[in-house]
Amino acid sequence: MHPFRTINSQDIAFFQELLGNRCFLDETNLTEYGHDETEDLCFLPDIVAKPETPEEVAAILRYCNVNNIAVTPSGARTGLSGGALPIHKGIALSMERFNRILNIDEKNHQVITEPGVITQVLQNAVKEKGLFYPPDPASKGSCFIGGNVSENSGGPKAVKYGVTKDYILNLEVVLPTGEIIWTGANVLKNATGYNLTQLIVGSEGTLAVITKIVLRLIPHPTNDLLMLVPFFDAEKACEAVAAIFRAGITPSGLEFMERDALTWTQAFTNDFTLEVKENHAAHLLIEVDGFDQDALMLECEKIMTVLESFQTDEILFAESEAQKNSLWSLRRKVGEAVKSQSIYKEEDTVVPRYELPALLHHVKTIGNKYGLHSVCYGHAGDGNLHVNIIKGELTDEQWENDLPKAIREIFTEVVKLGGTLSGEHGIGLVQQPYMDIAFPEISLNIMRSIKDVFDPNGILNPGKIFN
């Protein structure tokens, strides 16, 4: 454990003078900023700081670096890996006041934004200009774009359009030692030195604090078609995913939901308009998009031809925008629905898409071995399976002793299949014990060395990714 200094009255006086009424010490704020959406974990900081300028962020980090005080960057706190938990107390550095879209450059198809802008707000703003920012995590209506950059978020559109890293051109960041730098340039090609921009993307707030983001944009598709496909066998649904791509089709969304994921979400939302039959083991939600409606219809016909090789029930085509929105809403609320059912543990596994059936098989086999019930769903087109393990009727002893063993076995099989521990949620706090499965010690030491270069005193988001 890093020996961080305890906050004292002199420290409090410094932050109050710097931030005025944007420095919080009351229990309500400390509790609010002590948790994210990771299980039921909560770690109270000593102070919640809400700066408004890069210079204020720099002053905070410079002071904390000199005085050995832990700083945990905090966004919308929608994360699922514990990345925003202030486990060493100190300062919870909220970026919520950095909430402006600074410039939408229609000529170059770029946008400059602050990190505290809600992702969907950003998407809607550029859509008004006919432009498209595709990454769309399930929490897009509440998560911040800065958190998306820190976690390299994906979402359903990633299967066709890529993840957050594919749209980042440049970042303004504040280093833990207080310097403010730009990491790259606002250009589409850049072979000038090391790629510091992509090093910051996905670093989970451990290397620097992001204060401005430059994103590239693309033209917004004008048409889309959506279908929901029921399967009688969940592994066959997974097999169909790779078959669709082998037929030369790249959907704009290809989501997997096993039975419990869908029925639990129906109960959670009180929306039973969709019939889920007893023999439906899983569903694929498949979307195609583009600019030519006739071409999209041809793609759907090709998908239907592929699906003829699998046992499916009647396929539902969304006939209106309302029906499309309803189906996507069910998919996006699966995580909340599962969380409402029971204490749970979510793993964000990812494998090459052809190995998805094998991954699902291993998850269920290992679950049976330890008596664990899992609910699986995810971005099947990317080979990204969210595995939610439910406590249900298990004893505390079973949960505490057997669960880590099962997770380690699942991750071991994931890596054997050519995959890795996280596709989009990050490592944060809760996946940290399993990093040795994905990387040899030499690789972990290189990562630790990079951390030391950026953050020599280890004050920024300590205890995340690795010890």
Residue pairs with C-beta under 8 A, 6 or more apart in sequence:
1 88
2 70
2 88
2 458
2 462
2 463
3 68
4 68
4 69
4 70
4 88
4 89
4 90
4 459
4 462
5 67
5 68
5 69
6 46
6 89
7 46
7 47
7 69
7 89
7 90
11 47
11 63
11 67
11 69
12 23
12 25
12 47
14 63
15 23
15 47
15 49
15 60
15 91
16 23
18 56
18 59
18 60
19 49
19 50
19 51
19 56
22 49
22 50
22 51
22 52
22 97
23 47
23 48
23 49
23 50
24 30
24 47
24 48
24 49
24 50
25 46
25 47
25 48
29 48
30 44
30 45
30 46
30 48
30 92
31 42
31 44
32 48
33 45
33 48
33 74
33 77
33 86
33 92
33 94
34 42
34 43
34 44
34 45
34 85
34 86
34 92
35 41
35 42
35 43
35 77
35 85
36 77
36 78
36 79
36 80
36 82
36 83
36 84
36 85
37 77
37 78
37 79
37 80
37 139
37 339
38 79
38 80
38 81
38 82
38 85
38 428
38 429
38 430
39 343
39 344
39 345
39 430
40 343
41 82
41 85
41 429
41 430
42 85
43 85
43 86
43 87
43 89
44 86
44 89
45 72
45 86
45 89
45 90
45 91
45 92
46 89
46 90
46 91
47 90
47 91
47 92
48 74
48 91
48 92
48 94
49 60
49 91
49 92
49 93
49 94
50 94
50 96
50 97
51 57
51 60
51 93
51 95
51 97
52 97
52 98
54 172
54 174
54 180
54 211
54 212
55 180
57 93
57 174
57 209
57 211
58 174
58 178
58 179
58 180
59 178
60 71
60 91
60 93
61 71
61 174
61 175
61 176
61 177
61 178
61 209
61 459
61 460
62 177
62 178
63 69
64 70
64 71
64 90
64 91
64 459
65 176
65 177
65 178
65 457
65 459
68 457
68 459
69 90
69 91
69 459
70 86
70 88
70 89
70 90
70 91
70 459
70 462
71 90
71 91
71 93
71 176
71 459
71 460
71 461
72 84
72 85
72 86
72 87
72 88
72 90
72 91
72 92
72 93
72 205
72 461
73 84
73 93
73 95
73 150
73 205
73 209
73 460
73 461
74 84
74 86
74 92
74 93
74 94
74 95
74 96
75 84
75 94
75 95
75 96
75 115
75 116
75 143
75 144
75 146
75 147
75 150
76 96
76 118
76 139
76 142
76 143
76 144
76 147
77 84
78 139
78 142
78 143
78 147
79 147
79 151
79 425
79 426
79 428
80 335
80 346
80 348
80 425
81 151
81 204
81 348
81 422
81 425
81 426
81 427
81 428
81 429
81 430
81 431
82 428
82 429
82 430
82 464
83 150
83 151
83 204
83 205
83 426
83 428
83 429
83 461
83 464
84 147
84 205
85 428
85 429
86 92
87 429
87 462
87 463
88 462
88 463
90 459
93 209
95 114
95 115
95 116
95 144
95 146
95 209
95 210
95 211
96 116
96 144
97 116
98 114
98 115
98 116
98 117
98 146
98 211
99 114
99 116
99 117
100 113
100 114
100 117
101 111
101 112
101 113
101 114
101 117
101 121
101 122
101 125
102 112
102 113
102 114
102 212
103 111
103 112
104 110
104 111
104 125
104 126
104 129
104 131
105 111
105 112
106 129
106 131
108 186
109 131
109 216
109 217
109 218
109 219
110 169
110 186
110 214
110 215
110 216
110 217
111 122
111 125
111 126
111 131
111 133
111 214
111 215
111 217
112 212
112 213
112 214
112 215
113 122
113 145
113 212
113 213
113 215
114 146
114 211
114 212
114 213
115 144
115 145
115 146
115 147
115 149
115 210
115 211
115 212
115 213
116 144
116 146
117 144
117 145
118 140
118 141
118 142
118 143
118 144
118 145
119 135
119 136
119 137
119 139
119 140
119 141
119 143
119 144
119 145
119 148
120 136
120 140
120 141
122 133
122 145
123 132
123 133
123 136
123 140
126 132
126 133
126 217
126 220
127 220
130 219
130 220
131 217
131 218
131 219
131 220
132 217
132 218
132 219
132 220
132 221
133 167
133 215
133 217
134 157
134 158
134 160
134 161
134 162
134 167
134 218
135 148
135 153
135 154
135 155
135 157
135 158
135 161
135 162
135 163
135 164
135 167
136 155
136 156
136 157
137 143
137 148
137 153
137 154
137 155
137 424
138 155
138 331
138 332
138 333
138 334
138 335
140 155
143 153
145 213
145 215
146 210
146 213
147 153
148 164
149 164
149 168
149 171
149 200
149 201
149 210
149 213
150 201
150 202
150 203
150 204
150 205
150 210
150 426
151 164
151 202
151 204
151 424
151 425
151 426
152 163
152 164
152 165
152 201
152 202
152 424
152 426
153 163
153 164
153 424
154 163
154 164
154 379
154 382
154 384
154 423
154 424
155 163
155 379
155 424
156 252
156 253
156 254
156 255
156 287
156 328
156 331
156 379
157 252
157 253
158 379
158 381
158 382
158 424
159 250
159 251
159 252
159 253
159 254
159 379
159 381
159 382
160 250
160 251
160 252
160 253
160 289
160 381
161 218
161 252
163 424
164 201
165 198
165 201
165 202
167 215
167 216
167 217
168 197
168 198
168 201
168 213
168 214
168 215
169 184
169 185
169 186
169 187
169 188
169 197
169 214
169 215
169 216
170 182
170 183
170 184
170 185
170 186
170 197
170 213
170 214
171 182
171 183
171 184
171 197
171 200
171 201
171 210
171 212
171 213
171 214
172 180
172 181
172 182
172 183
172 210
172 211
172 212
172 213
173 180
173 181
173 182
173 183
173 200
173 208
173 209
173 210
173 211
174 180
174 208
174 209
174 211
175 181
175 208
175 454
175 455
176 207
176 208
176 454
176 455
176 456
176 457
176 459
176 460
177 455
177 456
180 211
183 196
183 197
183 199
183 200
184 190
184 195
184 196
184 197
185 192
186 214
188 216
199 207
199 450
200 207
200 208
200 210
202 426
204 426
204 427
204 428
204 461
204 464
204 465
205 460
205 461
205 464
206 451
206 454
206 455
206 460
206 461
206 464
206 465
207 450
207 451
207 454
207 455
207 460
208 454
208 460
209 460
219 291
221 252
221 289
221 290
221 291
222 290
222 291
223 289
223 290
223 291
223 292
223 293
223 296
224 252
224 287
224 288
224 289
224 290
224 296
224 324
225 287
225 288
225 289
225 296
225 297
225 299
225 300
225 317
225 318
226 253
226 285
226 286
226 287
226 317
226 318
226 323
226 324
226 327
226 328
227 285
227 286
227 287
227 300
227 303
227 315
227 316
227 317
227 318
228 274
228 283
228 284
228 285
228 286
228 315
228 316
228 318
228 327
229 237
229 240
229 283
229 284
229 285
229 286
229 307
229 312
229 315
229 316
230 276
230 277
230 280
230 282
230 283
230 312
230 313
230 314
230 315
231 237
231 240
231 280
231 281
231 282
231 283
231 284
231 310
231 311
231 312
231 313
232 279
232 280
232 281
232 311
232 312
232 313
233 281
233 282
233 311
234 258
234 259
234 281
234 282
234 360
234 376
235 357
235 360
235 361
236 310
236 311
236 357
237 256
237 281
237 282
237 283
237 284
237 310
237 380
238 256
238 282
238 356
238 357
238 359
238 360
238 380
239 310
239 356
239 357
240 284
240 306
240 307
240 309
240 310
241 254
241 256
241 284
241 353
241 356
241 380
241 381
242 353
242 354
242 356
243 306
243 309
243 310
244 251
244 254
244 286
244 303
244 306
245 353
245 381
247 302
247 303
247 305
247 306
248 302
249 288
249 299
249 302
249 303
249 306
251 286
251 287
251 288
251 299
251 303
251 381
252 287
252 288
252 289
253 285
253 286
253 287
253 381
254 284
254 285
254 286
254 287
254 379
254 380
254 381
255 284
255 285
255 286
255 331
255 377
255 378
255 379
255 380
255 381
256 282
256 283
256 284
256 356
256 376
256 377
256 378
256 379
256 380
256 385
257 282
257 283
257 285
257 331
257 334
257 377
258 281
258 282
258 375
258 376
258 377
259 276
259 280
259 281
259 282
260 375
261 334
261 337
261 338
261 375
261 376
261 377
262 274
262 276
262 283
262 330
262 334
263 276
264 334
264 337
264 338
264 341
264 375
265 330
265 331
265 333
265 334
265 337
266 272
266 274
266 276
266 330
267 337
268 333
268 336
268 337
268 340
269 329
269 330
269 333
269 337
271 326
271 329
271 330
273 326
274 316
274 326
274 327
274 330
276 283
277 313
279 313
280 313
284 380
285 327
285 328
285 331
286 303
288 296
288 299
288 300
288 303
289 296
290 296
300 317
304 315
307 315
318 324
318 327
331 377
334 377
335 346
335 386
335 388
338 344
338 346
338 375
338 388
338 390
341 390
342 390
342 391
342 392
343 390
343 391
343 399
344 388
344 389
344 390
344 391
345 388
345 389
345 391
345 403
345 407
346 386
346 387
346 388
346 389
346 425
347 386
347 387
347 388
347 389
347 407
347 410
347 411
347 421
347 431
348 384
348 386
348 387
348 421
348 422
348 423
348 424
348 425
348 431
349 359
349 363
349 384
349 385
349 386
349 387
349 410
349 411
349 414
349 419
349 421
349 422
349 423
350 382
350 383
350 384
350 385
350 414
350 419
350 420
350 422
350 423
351 358
351 359
351 383
351 385
351 414
351 417
351 418
351 419
352 383
352 417
352 418
352 419
353 380
353 381
353 382
353 383
354 383
355 383
355 417
355 418
355 419
356 380
356 383
356 385
358 417
359 383
359 385
359 413
359 414
359 417
359 419
360 376
360 385
362 410
362 413
362 414
362 417
363 374
363 376
363 385
363 387
363 410
364 374
366 372
366 406
366 409
366 410
366 413
367 373
367 374
367 389
367 406
369 406
369 409
370 398
370 402
370 403
370 405
370 406
371 394
371 398
371 402
372 389
372 390
372 394
372 402
372 403
372 406
373 389
373 390
373 392
374 387
374 388
374 389
374 390
375 388
375 390
376 385
376 386
376 387
376 388
377 385
377 386
377 388
378 384
378 385
378 386
378 423
379 423
379 424
382 423
383 419
383 423
384 423
384 424
387 410
389 403
389 406
389 407
391 399
394 402
404 433
407 434
408 434
408 437
411 421
411 434
411 437
411 438
412 437
414 420
414 421
415 437
415 438
420 438
421 427
421 431
421 434
421 435
421 437
421 438
422 431
426 465
427 435
427 464
427 465
427 466
428 464
428 465
429 463
429 464
432 463
432 464
432 465
432 466
432 467
435 444
435 465
435 466
436 444
439 447
444 466
447 465
447 466
448 466
451 458
452 458
454 460
